[in-house]
Amino acid sequence: MKRFFLTLAAILTLGSLASAEEWLTDYAKALAQAKTQNRPVLIDFTGSTWCPACIMMERNVFSLETFKSYAAQKLVLLKIDFPQGTPSAQQVQLANKYKVDGFPTMIILNPDGTKAGEFSGYLPGGPKAFIAELEKVTPKK
């Protein structure tokens, strides 16, 4: 019985960590989560199917464990993807709101929704370099 509860606790812990790493796609939900958790929001405006720099950011930063671990503890992740085809109303509205004119563009919002910083293009150096740049603009607790 003790083994059962230890296994259940491990599964629940891993499940909560996995969900913290996932990218949300709904702006309102991301802002609500940021307020609840008192964490900044990282918005990734991307063209996941056609943008070489976006694909490199995903492959060399966002998909790596170093970034995933950092994000699970420190960020709310929001992906606004512009794959080939017609964008949604939310995508267009957010791109206009944040004056996105190239991909990838990463916007950092404070937990209250105000803009803290912005990065455009591929940032070389892997997750550690990207995290160092994030640390320069994210609020310190």
SULNORJO-V300248 format. One record per residue. N is the residue number from 1. PSI is psi in radians with two decimals (999 if undefined). OMEGA is omega in whole degrees, 0 to 359 (none if undefined). BURIAL is I if it has 9 or more other C-alpha atoms within 8 Angstrom, else O. Layout:
n=N psi=PSI omega=OMEGA burial=BURIAL
n=N psi=PSI omega=OMEGA burial=BURIAL
This chain:
n=1 psi=-0.71 omega=179 burial=O
n=2 psi=-0.71 omega=179 burial=O
n=3 psi=-0.69 omega=179 burial=O
n=4 psi=-0.83 omega=181 burial=O
n=5 psi=-0.61 omega=176 burial=O
n=6 psi=-0.73 omega=178 burial=O
n=7 psi=-0.78 omega=179 burial=O
n=8 psi=-0.77 omega=178 burial=O
n=9 psi=-0.73 omega=179 burial=O
n=10 psi=-0.74 omega=180 burial=O
n=11 psi=-0.77 omega=179 burial=O
n=12 psi=-0.69 omega=178 burial=O
n=13 psi=-0.83 omega=179 burial=O
n=14 psi=-0.66 omega=179 burial=O
n=15 psi=-0.68 omega=179 burial=O
n=16 psi=-0.60 omega=176 burial=O
n=17 psi=-0.72 omega=180 burial=I
n=18 psi=-0.73 omega=181 burial=I
n=19 psi=-0.51 omega=179 burial=O
n=20 psi=-0.42 omega=181 burial=I
n=21 psi=-0.28 omega=186 burial=I
n=22 psi=2.55 omega=177 burial=O
n=23 psi=2.19 omega=173 burial=O
n=24 psi=2.83 omega=177 burial=I
n=25 psi=-0.03 omega=181 burial=O
n=26 psi=2.05 omega=184 burial=O
n=27 psi=-0.83 omega=182 burial=O
n=28 psi=-0.72 omega=178 burial=O
n=29 psi=-0.68 omega=179 burial=O
n=30 psi=-0.76 omega=178 burial=I
n=31 psi=-0.71 omega=179 burial=I
n=32 psi=-0.75 omega=179 burial=O
n=33 psi=-0.68 omega=179 burial=I
n=34 psi=-0.74 omega=178 burial=I
n=35 psi=-0.77 omega=181 burial=I
n=36 psi=-0.76 omega=184 burial=O
n=37 psi=-0.10 omega=183 burial=O
n=38 psi=0.90 omega=180 burial=O
n=39 psi=2.63 omega=174 burial=I
n=40 psi=2.77 omega=176 burial=I
n=41 psi=2.30 omega=170 burial=I
n=42 psi=1.98 omega=177 burial=I
n=43 psi=2.18 omega=176 burial=I
n=44 psi=1.84 omega=172 burial=I
n=45 psi=2.01 omega=189 burial=I
n=46 psi=2.75 omega=170 burial=I
n=47 psi=1.38 omega=193 burial=I
n=48 psi=-0.39 omega=184 burial=I
n=49 psi=-0.21 omega=188 burial=O
n=50 psi=-0.23 omega=186 burial=O
n=51 psi=1.92 omega=182 burial=I
n=52 psi=-0.72 omega=180 burial=O
n=53 psi=-0.62 omega=177 burial=I
n=54 psi=-0.74 omega=180 burial=I
n=55 psi=-0.68 omega=177 burial=I
n=56 psi=-0.71 omega=178 burial=I
n=57 psi=-0.76 omega=179 burial=I
n=58 psi=-0.85 omega=185 burial=I
n=59 psi=-0.71 omega=189 burial=I
n=60 psi=-0.13 omega=180 burial=I
n=61 psi=-1.20 omega=191 burial=I
n=62 psi=-0.53 omega=183 burial=I
n=63 psi=-0.09 omega=183 burial=I
n=64 psi=2.60 omega=186 burial=I
n=65 psi=-0.63 omega=180 burial=O
n=66 psi=-0.82 omega=179 burial=O
n=67 psi=-0.76 omega=181 burial=I
n=68 psi=-0.75 omega=180 burial=I
n=69 psi=-0.77 omega=178 burial=I
n=70 psi=-0.86 omega=182 burial=I
n=71 psi=-0.68 omega=181 burial=I
n=72 psi=-0.49 omega=182 burial=I
n=73 psi=-0.43 omega=193 burial=O
n=74 psi=-0.30 omega=191 burial=O
n=75 psi=2.80 omega=162 burial=I
n=76 psi=2.21 omega=185 burial=I
n=77 psi=2.30 omega=179 burial=I
n=78 psi=2.11 omega=179 burial=I
n=79 psi=2.15 omega=174 burial=I
n=80 psi=1.71 omega=188 burial=I
n=81 psi=2.32 omega=176 burial=I
n=82 psi=1.24 omega=176 burial=I
n=83 psi=3.03 omega=178 burial=I
n=84 psi=2.44 omega=181 burial=O
n=85 psi=-2.95 omega=183 burial=O
n=86 psi=2.20 omega=179 burial=O
n=87 psi=2.75 omega=178 burial=O
n=88 psi=2.93 omega=178 burial=O
n=89 psi=-0.70 omega=179 burial=O
n=90 psi=-0.74 omega=180 burial=O
n=91 psi=-0.85 omega=181 burial=I
n=92 psi=-0.78 omega=181 burial=I
n=93 psi=-0.80 omega=181 burial=O
n=94 psi=-0.68 omega=177 burial=O
n=95 psi=-0.70 omega=177 burial=I
n=96 psi=-0.77 omega=182 burial=O
n=97 psi=-0.74 omega=183 burial=O
n=98 psi=0.18 omega=176 burial=O
n=99 psi=0.83 omega=178 burial=O
n=100 psi=2.14 omega=180 burial=I
n=101 psi=0.19 omega=177 burial=O
n=102 psi=2.88 omega=182 burial=O
n=103 psi=2.54 omega=350 burial=I
n=104 psi=2.64 omega=170 burial=I
n=105 psi=2.25 omega=178 burial=I
n=106 psi=2.15 omega=178 burial=I
n=107 psi=2.35 omega=177 burial=I
n=108 psi=2.18 omega=178 burial=I
n=109 psi=2.47 omega=171 burial=I
n=110 psi=2.85 omega=179 burial=I
n=111 psi=-0.45 omega=179 burial=I
n=112 psi=0.01 omega=177 burial=O
n=113 psi=-0.09 omega=178 burial=O
n=114 psi=2.60 omega=183 burial=O
n=115 psi=2.26 omega=180 burial=O
n=116 psi=-0.48 omega=182 burial=I
n=117 psi=3.05 omega=181 burial=I
n=118 psi=2.49 omega=173 burial=O
n=119 psi=2.47 omega=177 burial=O
n=120 psi=2.51 omega=177 burial=I
n=121 psi=3.12 omega=179 burial=I
n=122 psi=2.29 omega=177 burial=I
n=123 psi=1.87 omega=182 burial=O
n=124 psi=2.85 omega=177 burial=O
n=125 psi=-0.02 omega=176 burial=O
n=126 psi=-2.95 omega=186 burial=I
n=127 psi=-0.62 omega=181 burial=I
n=128 psi=-0.74 omega=178 burial=I
n=129 psi=-0.72 omega=180 burial=I
n=130 psi=-0.75 omega=178 burial=I
n=131 psi=-0.70 omega=178 burial=I
n=132 psi=-0.71 omega=177 burial=O
n=133 psi=-0.72 omega=177 burial=O
n=134 psi=-0.74 omega=182 burial=O
n=135 psi=-0.47 omega=180 burial=O
n=136 psi=-0.46 omega=185 burial=O
n=137 psi=-0.21 omega=180 burial=I
n=138 psi=2.53 omega=181 burial=I
n=139 psi=2.48 omega=178 burial=O
n=140 psi=2.44 omega=179 burial=O
n=141 psi=999 omega=none burial=O
